[in-house]
Amino acid sequence: VRSTGPINNQTKQPIKGRKVGGGIRFGEMERDALIAHGVSYLTYDRLHLSSDYFVGDVCCGCGQLITTAATKPVVSAHAGSGGGGGRRNEVTCLMCKSSSKIKKLAIPYVFKYLVTELASVNIKCCLDVDAFRRRGK
């Protein structure tokens, strides 16, 4: 577990092995010990933010993570006035054909990789994003 050094290009996580400059492995026992001592933010920081943090687009309508795509550039109303506007790409779900239900979601990159691998063998993963919002309130 470390924040700098070489990473695996496929999973975006630190590589293993001290000979190649990899990080110290952080297993289930180490994770459980930190949780038992009440340092949940440290666990979140080390295992998510410093490891393979990824912000992806998810469709709240169908729950798909990998069917969203940036389709057409949109010019903001404040473009050129110094108000922080400008060009951005509109993200649309290719399954729903809708851009109104697209939300940003912070996930570990390895989860996106897992969803992509499962999709390659015809297993569909749907996320219930609204359930996270209901539980958090």
DOPAGU-110619 format. One record per residue (C-alpha): residue number from 1; z, x, y. Coordinates in nm, 3 decimals, padded with zeros to 5 digits, m for minus. Each point is the difference from the previous one (the first is absolute). Last residue first. Layout:
BEGIN
+-------+---------+---------+---------+
! kolvo !      c3 !      c1 !      c2 !
+-------+---------+---------+---------+
!   NUM !       Z !       X !       Y !
...
+-------+---------+---------+---------+
***
This chain:
BEGIN
+-------+---------+---------+---------+
! kolvo !      c3 !      c1 !      c2 !
+-------+---------+---------+---------+
!   137 !  00.379 ! m02.986 !  01.020 !
!   136 ! m00.098 !  00.290 ! m00.229 !
!   135 ! m00.048 ! m00.220 ! m00.307 !
!   134 ! m00.248 ! m00.227 !  00.177 !
!   133 ! m00.201 !  00.298 !  00.129 !
!   132 ! m00.014 !  00.166 ! m00.341 !
!   131 ! m00.107 ! m00.330 ! m00.158 !
!   130 ! m00.280 ! m00.028 !  00.259 !
!   129 ! m00.159 !  00.320 ! m00.134 !
!   128 ! m00.046 ! m00.139 ! m00.351 !
!   127 ! m00.212 !  00.285 ! m00.136 !
!   126 ! m00.272 ! m00.060 ! m00.258 !
!   125 ! m00.095 !  00.254 ! m00.266 !
!   124 ! m00.318 ! m00.064 ! m00.202 !
!   123 ! m00.051 !  00.181 ! m00.330 !
!   122 ! m00.369 !  00.067 ! m00.073 !
!   121 !  00.030 !  00.362 ! m00.126 !
!   120 ! m00.111 !  00.142 !  00.338 !
!   119 !  00.230 ! m00.248 !  00.175 !
!   118 !  00.298 !  00.162 ! m00.175 !
!   117 ! m00.103 !  00.341 !  00.136 !
!   116 ! m00.037 ! m00.142 !  00.353 !
!   115 !  00.341 ! m00.170 ! m00.017 !
!   114 !  00.156 !  00.326 ! m00.124 !
!   113 ! m00.163 !  00.202 !  00.282 !
!   112 !  00.131 ! m00.249 !  00.255 !
!   111 !  00.345 !  00.042 ! m00.156 !
!   110 ! m00.041 !  00.383 !  00.010 !
!   109 ! m00.058 ! m00.028 !  00.373 !
!   108 !  00.354 ! m00.131 !  00.048 !
!   107 ! m00.007 ! m00.322 !  00.201 !
!   106 !  00.010 ! m00.102 !  00.366 !
!   105 ! m00.181 ! m00.333 !  00.044 !
!   104 ! m00.235 ! m00.102 !  00.280 !
!   103 ! m00.099 ! m00.368 ! m00.004 !
!   102 ! m00.333 ! m00.179 ! m00.047 !
!   101 !  00.022 ! m00.381 !  00.009 !
!   100 ! m00.239 ! m00.064 !  00.291 !
!    99 ! m00.282 !  00.222 ! m00.127 !
!    98 ! m00.149 ! m00.240 ! m00.251 !
!    97 ! m00.281 !  00.030 ! m00.254 !
!    96 !  00.260 ! m00.093 ! m00.265 !
!    95 ! m00.114 !  00.261 ! m00.258 !
!    94 ! m00.139 !  00.264 !  00.240 !
!    93 !  00.312 ! m00.011 !  00.215 !
!    92 ! m00.094 !  00.101 !  00.354 !
!    91 !  00.126 !  00.281 !  00.222 !
!    90 ! m00.134 !  00.009 !  00.354 !
!    89 ! m00.071 !  00.355 !  00.112 !
!    88 !  00.137 !  00.117 !  00.331 !
!    87 ! m00.158 !  00.072 !  00.334 !
!    86 !  00.209 !  00.013 !  00.314 !
!    85 !  00.315 ! m00.137 !  00.152 !
!    84 !  00.300 !  00.193 !  00.130 !
!    83 ! m00.004 ! m00.156 !  00.346 !
!    82 ! m00.198 !  00.278 !  00.163 !
!    81 ! m00.257 ! m00.250 !  00.123 !
!    80 ! m00.282 !  00.133 ! m00.219 !
!    79 !  00.072 ! m00.230 ! m00.291 !
!    78 !  00.263 ! m00.264 !  00.086 !
!    77 ! m00.181 ! m00.290 ! m00.168 !
!    76 ! m00.024 !  00.199 ! m00.324 !
!    75 ! m00.336 !  00.089 ! m00.149 !
!    74 ! m00.029 ! m00.082 ! m00.370 !
!    73 ! m00.187 !  00.222 ! m00.245 !
!    72 ! m00.126 ! m00.174 ! m00.312 !
!    71 !  00.098 !  00.013 ! m00.365 !
!    70 !  00.313 !  00.196 ! m00.081 !
!    69 !  00.065 ! m00.087 ! m00.364 !
!    68 !  00.268 ! m00.183 ! m00.194 !
!    67 ! m00.053 ! m00.052 ! m00.373 !
!    66 !  00.244 !  00.269 ! m00.116 !
!    65 !  00.335 ! m00.153 !  00.092 !
!    64 ! m00.056 ! m00.357 ! m00.111 !
!    63 !  00.265 ! m00.268 !  00.051 !
!    62 ! m00.251 ! m00.288 !  00.020 !
!    61 !  00.097 ! m00.142 !  00.339 !
!    60 !  00.238 !  00.271 !  00.119 !
!    59 ! m00.281 !  00.256 ! m00.013 !
!    58 !  00.135 !  00.356 ! m00.005 !
!    57 ! m00.093 !  00.290 !  00.225 !
!    56 !  00.157 !  00.334 ! m00.080 !
!    55 !  00.253 !  00.231 !  00.161 !
!    54 !  00.072 !  00.300 ! m00.222 !
!    53 !  00.303 !  00.227 ! m00.034 !
!    52 ! m00.034 !  00.246 ! m00.288 !
!    51 !  00.305 !  00.229 !  00.003 !
!    50 !  00.184 !  00.026 !  00.328 !
!    49 !  00.015 ! m00.373 !  00.075 !
!    48 !  00.036 ! m00.129 ! m00.354 !
!    47 !  00.219 !  00.202 ! m00.237 !
!    46 !  00.179 !  00.221 !  00.252 !
!    45 !  00.047 ! m00.254 !  00.279 !
!    44 !  00.083 ! m00.294 ! m00.227 !
!    43 !  00.253 !  00.209 ! m00.196 !
!    42 !  00.152 !  00.127 !  00.324 !
!    41 !  00.015 ! m00.360 !  00.125 !
!    40 !  00.175 ! m00.110 ! m00.321 !
!    39 !  00.283 !  00.249 !  00.033 !
!    38 !  00.271 ! m00.216 ! m00.149 !
!    37 !  00.143 !  00.240 ! m00.257 !
!    36 ! m00.129 ! m00.215 ! m00.286 !
!    35 ! m00.350 !  00.007 !  00.153 !
!    34 !  00.006 !  00.380 !  00.012 !
!    33 !  00.114 !  00.023 ! m00.363 !
!    32 ! m00.265 ! m00.251 ! m00.110 !
!    31 ! m00.276 !  00.208 !  00.163 !
!    30 !  00.125 !  00.320 ! m00.161 !
!    29 !  00.015 ! m00.169 ! m00.340 !
!    28 ! m00.347 ! m00.151 !  00.044 !
!    27 ! m00.163 !  00.331 !  00.077 !
!    26 ! m00.064 !  00.209 !  00.310 !
!    25 ! m00.210 !  00.299 ! m00.098 !
!    24 !  00.037 !  00.306 !  00.220 !
!    23 ! m00.313 !  00.051 !  00.204 !
!    22 ! m00.308 !  00.199 ! m00.084 !
!    21 ! m00.087 !  00.350 !  00.114 !
!    20 ! m00.235 !  00.080 ! m00.289 !
!    19 !  00.260 !  00.190 ! m00.203 !
!    18 !  00.270 ! m00.258 !  00.075 !
!    17 ! m00.186 ! m00.273 ! m00.183 !
!    16 ! m00.072 ! m00.354 !  00.106 !
!    15 ! m00.236 ! m00.111 !  00.275 !
!    14 !  00.129 ! m00.207 !  00.291 !
!    13 ! m00.146 ! m00.353 !  00.010 !
!    12 ! m00.337 ! m00.107 !  00.146 !
!    11 ! m00.091 ! m00.154 ! m00.340 !
!    10 ! m00.351 !  00.146 ! m00.044 !
!     9 !  00.014 !  00.290 !  00.243 !
!     8 !  00.326 !  00.132 ! m00.149 !
!     7 !  00.202 !  00.152 !  00.282 !
!     6 !  00.072 !  00.355 !  00.116 !
!     5 !  00.293 !  00.066 !  00.232 !
!     4 !  00.211 ! m00.196 !  00.243 !
!     3 !  00.227 ! m00.306 ! m00.028 !
!     2 !  00.194 !  00.085 ! m00.312 !
!     1 !  00.117 ! m00.160 ! m00.320 !
+-------+---------+---------+---------+
***
